[in-house]
């Protein structure tokens, strides 16, 4: 099941704190609301409907994990519509860049304000860090070989891909995030873990 299936009612959950079916959310309305629904240090996963790159990444994840991946990108929400986003380098970008995407926000209600502040503050130390293309090569090799574990061995410790960075940042406030496993995780693995761990989740189709 891919993100398109959300519109057909797939992915329904009985947990009222985990809304896995996207509802349309206007970016303009979101700004006027004071960014209601987005909280400092949220994890945000994304998938671009109709996006070739998003689809290719999700397909790669699906083959490695043996399930249908729904998300292709992970970011950290800083507040006031700003994201810490790993593109060619780690930079602060506006949520407006993700109009036309399915976005899923994850929040652990047990985190204290001090933990949230620590996650954001420590993550910003990495601003400008380059993208870890080595880990992408490792994931590609995993896809072709039908194996797992290469990313943990071949990643560049001084660079990140998107979900590896998010895992690293959240660990500044919670060492048990992702059960303490190595942070060479994929966006779909973060999604699965947060659902099972009982985080509060909202899913949006962000429009103009």
C-alpha atoms as one frame of an Amber mdcrd trajectory, in Angstrom:
protein
   0.000   0.000   0.000   1.426   3.360  -1.062   0.383   6.872  -0.017  -2.196
   7.047  -2.820  -4.135   4.289  -1.084  -4.636   6.534   1.935  -7.344   8.357
   0.033  -9.225   5.083  -0.341  -9.344   4.520   3.395  -6.429   2.123   3.675
  -4.187   2.313   6.710  -7.061   3.033   9.107  -6.164   2.673  12.755  -8.392
   2.208  15.784  -6.001   4.274  17.880  -7.568   7.744  18.038  -4.173   9.321
  18.767  -2.715   7.968  15.528  -4.351   9.439  12.441  -2.799   7.530   9.565
  -5.187   8.671   6.836  -4.174  12.080   5.442  -6.542  14.982   5.587  -6.106
  17.935   3.282  -4.332  20.806   4.964  -3.920  24.211   3.330  -0.489  25.739
   3.847  -2.064  29.187   4.072  -4.528  28.006   6.708  -1.677  26.349   8.582
   0.237  29.632   8.741  -2.847  31.504   9.946  -3.454  28.876  12.636  -0.014
  29.470  14.129   1.208  26.094  12.836  -1.431  24.106  14.703  -0.684  20.390
  14.649   3.072  20.848  14.254   5.137  20.814  17.439   8.797  21.599  18.116
  11.014  18.532  17.563   8.322  16.572  15.677   9.664  14.027  13.247   8.135
  14.656   9.820   8.085  11.972   7.130   7.215  12.894   3.551   6.192  11.384
   0.228   5.568  13.350  -2.964   2.520  12.061  -4.808   3.491  11.478  -8.411
   7.139  12.206  -7.599   9.562   9.957  -9.451  12.366  10.306  -6.894  10.039
   9.654  -3.946   8.645   6.614  -5.708  12.094   5.235  -6.501  13.288   5.644
  -2.914  10.146   4.027  -1.536  10.540   1.144  -3.992  14.106   0.618  -2.794
  12.940   0.611   0.827  10.161  -1.823  -0.037  12.580  -4.309  -1.565  15.017
  -4.156   1.359  12.365  -4.323   4.077  10.014  -6.741   2.369   6.982  -4.502
   2.771   5.288  -1.662   0.889   7.059   1.533   1.982   4.955   4.683   2.156
   7.547   7.365   2.952  10.754   8.439   1.253  12.070  11.337   3.333  12.494
  12.279   7.016  13.000  15.701   8.632  12.984  17.385  12.031  10.468  20.140
  12.691  12.055  23.154  14.399   8.967  25.346  14.859   7.220  28.247  13.067
   7.062  26.328   9.807  10.783  25.545   9.662  12.354  22.131   9.107  15.884
  20.835   9.526  16.104  19.063   6.210  18.906  16.940   4.755  19.177  17.736
   1.066  22.627  18.018  -0.548  23.494  19.465   2.839  21.653  19.790   6.133
  19.787  23.089   6.079  16.757  24.918   7.455  13.928  24.944   4.913  10.342
  26.096   4.963   7.468  23.662   5.265   6.108  25.447   2.195   8.578  23.429
   0.109   6.442  20.374   0.867   3.174  21.585  -0.623   2.028  18.663  -2.787
   3.378  16.035  -0.392   1.873  13.607   2.078   3.330  14.544   5.468   3.179
  12.480   8.626   4.096  14.096  11.965   5.232  12.051  14.951   5.236  13.331
  18.531   6.153  11.504  21.708   3.837  12.983  24.379   6.152  11.763  27.119
   9.041  13.991  26.076   9.586  16.959  28.372  10.103  20.475  27.047  13.739
  20.163  28.088  14.121  17.045  25.926  12.499  18.770  22.949  14.737  21.800
  23.339  17.817  19.588  23.579  16.896  17.695  20.409  16.513  20.921  18.436
  19.541  22.694  19.890  21.929  19.779  19.455  20.698  18.976  15.966  21.488
  22.506  14.789  25.169  21.879  15.527  25.158  19.719  12.380  23.793  22.488
  10.136  25.606  22.412   6.792  26.628  18.757   7.053  26.880  17.102   3.635
  24.701  14.270   2.403  25.962  10.734   2.983  25.985   9.367  -0.554  27.944
   6.369   0.700  24.914   5.133   2.617  22.737   5.522  -0.474  25.177   3.333
  -2.368  24.997   0.792   0.456  21.196   0.746   0.329  21.324   0.320  -3.449
  23.664  -2.642  -2.993  21.312  -4.096  -0.379  18.490  -3.853  -2.907  20.448
  -5.652  -5.612  21.868  -8.317  -3.295  18.677  -8.842  -1.307  20.520  -8.367
   1.960  20.586  -5.928   4.870  23.308  -4.520   7.104  25.634  -2.945   4.545
  24.528   0.573   5.471  25.651   0.121   9.068  29.122  -0.914   7.904  29.642
   1.486   4.997  28.069   4.771   6.120  30.155   7.947   6.462  30.237   8.848
  10.203  30.668  12.539   9.368  27.653  12.794   7.054  23.976  11.841   7.099
  21.197  10.784   4.871  17.794  12.155   5.903  16.512   9.462   8.252  19.935
   8.703   9.713  20.181  12.364  10.713  16.724  12.408  12.282  17.528   9.311
  14.327  20.798  10.864  15.490  19.084  14.112  16.477  16.274  12.469  18.459
  18.868  10.401  20.327  20.167  13.619  21.898  16.972  13.651  23.939  16.111
   9.950  24.000  18.819   7.293  23.797  16.171   4.578  23.450  14.730   5.972
  20.209  14.517   3.153  17.627  15.394   0.811  20.511  18.976   2.033  20.437
  19.773   0.264  17.148  22.293   1.837  14.748  20.868   4.994  13.181  21.277
   3.823   9.584  17.503   3.500   9.347  15.082   4.295   6.540  12.050   6.619
   6.728   9.692   3.636   6.633  11.448   2.075   9.622  10.970   5.297  11.614
   7.287   5.261  10.668   6.793   1.655  11.765   8.697   2.153  15.004   6.808
   5.306  16.053   3.449   3.670  15.351   4.317   0.628  17.457   5.811   2.793
  20.231   2.508   4.657  20.602   3.628   8.099  19.471   0.913  10.588  18.559
   0.638  10.801  14.802  -1.093  13.104  12.320  -1.060  12.705   8.543  -1.700
  15.523   6.074  -1.943  16.124   2.351  -0.398  19.586   2.236  -1.911  21.873
  -0.419  -1.571  25.579  -1.226
